[in-house]
Amino acid sequence: MGFSLGEQLDITQVMGLKDRLQVELEQSENLLVDGSEVSRVDAPGLQLLLTAKILCHNQSIEWKWEGASGELVGAAKTLGLVEPLGLGDFAE
């Protein structure tokens, strides 16, 4: 089962998502992230994802995308984060 980002990945959701991610990272050696439902995303949301991905790398936790919405990929493209976030397979 993947870790769902839900519909909103914006500043209003960052703290709650951070807490959920922290728990997940403490309990797992692999993180399967589902961003397929994301319909609203902003820079703080992407910053949180990038920080979590870097933490995973530093702790030898595998980060894998289960899905990514067009909105998520589009926002990552705008900020030049497609490759750092590992979203290349979902980019057009």
C-alpha positions as CSV (number, residue, x, y, z in Angstrom):
1,M,0.0,0.0,0.0
2,G,1.3,3.4,-0.9
3,F,1.6,6.7,1.0
4,S,-1.1,8.9,-0.5
5,L,-0.5,12.6,-0.8
6,G,-4.2,13.2,-1.1
7,E,-5.8,16.0,-3.2
8,Q,-4.1,19.0,-1.7
9,L,-0.3,19.4,-1.5
10,D,-0.2,23.0,-0.4
11,I,0.8,25.2,2.5
12,T,-2.5,24.4,4.3
13,Q,-1.6,20.7,4.4
14,V,2.2,20.7,4.8
15,M,2.4,20.3,8.6
16,G,0.0,17.4,8.7
17,L,1.6,15.7,5.7
18,K,5.1,16.3,7.3
19,D,3.9,14.5,10.5
20,R,2.5,11.6,8.5
21,L,5.6,11.3,6.4
22,Q,7.8,11.3,9.5
23,V,5.9,8.4,11.0
24,E,6.1,6.5,7.7
25,L,9.8,7.0,7.4
26,E,10.4,5.8,11.0
27,Q,8.5,2.5,10.2
28,S,9.6,1.6,6.7
29,E,12.6,0.8,4.6
30,N,10.6,1.6,1.4
31,L,8.3,4.4,0.7
32,L,5.7,4.1,-2.2
33,V,4.3,7.5,-2.8
34,D,1.0,8.0,-4.5
35,G,0.5,11.5,-5.9
36,S,-2.1,10.6,-8.5
37,E,-4.9,12.4,-6.6
38,V,-3.1,15.7,-6.2
39,S,-5.2,18.5,-7.7
40,R,-3.7,21.5,-5.9
41,V,0.0,21.9,-5.2
42,D,2.3,24.8,-4.4
43,A,6.0,25.5,-3.6
44,P,5.8,24.6,0.1
45,G,4.3,21.3,-0.8
46,L,7.0,20.5,-3.3
47,Q,9.6,21.6,-0.8
48,L,8.3,19.1,1.7
49,L,8.5,16.3,-0.9
50,L,12.0,17.2,-1.8
51,T,13.1,17.3,1.8
52,A,11.5,13.9,2.4
53,K,13.1,12.4,-0.7
54,I,16.5,13.7,0.4
55,L,15.9,12.2,3.9
56,C,15.0,8.9,2.4
57,H,18.2,9.0,0.3
58,N,20.3,9.8,3.4
59,Q,18.7,7.0,5.4
60,S,18.9,4.4,2.6
61,I,15.1,4.3,2.4
62,E,13.8,3.6,-1.2
63,W,11.5,6.3,-2.5
64,K,9.3,5.1,-5.4
65,W,6.3,6.9,-7.1
66,E,3.2,4.9,-7.5
67,G,1.5,7.7,-9.4
68,A,1.7,11.4,-10.0
69,S,-1.1,13.7,-11.3
70,G,-0.6,16.1,-14.2
71,E,-0.9,19.0,-11.7
72,L,1.9,17.6,-9.5
73,V,4.2,17.0,-12.5
74,G,3.4,20.4,-13.9
75,A,4.2,22.3,-10.7
76,A,7.4,20.3,-10.4
77,K,8.3,21.3,-14.0
78,T,7.7,24.9,-13.3
79,L,10.1,24.9,-10.4
80,G,12.7,22.6,-12.1
81,L,12.1,19.8,-9.7
82,V,11.0,16.9,-12.0
83,E,14.4,15.2,-11.9
84,P,15.2,15.9,-8.2
85,L,11.8,14.5,-7.2
86,G,12.2,11.5,-9.5
87,L,9.1,12.3,-11.5
88,G,10.7,11.9,-14.9
89,D,8.6,8.8,-15.7
90,F,5.4,10.9,-15.4
91,A,6.7,13.9,-17.3
92,E,5.7,14.2,-20.9
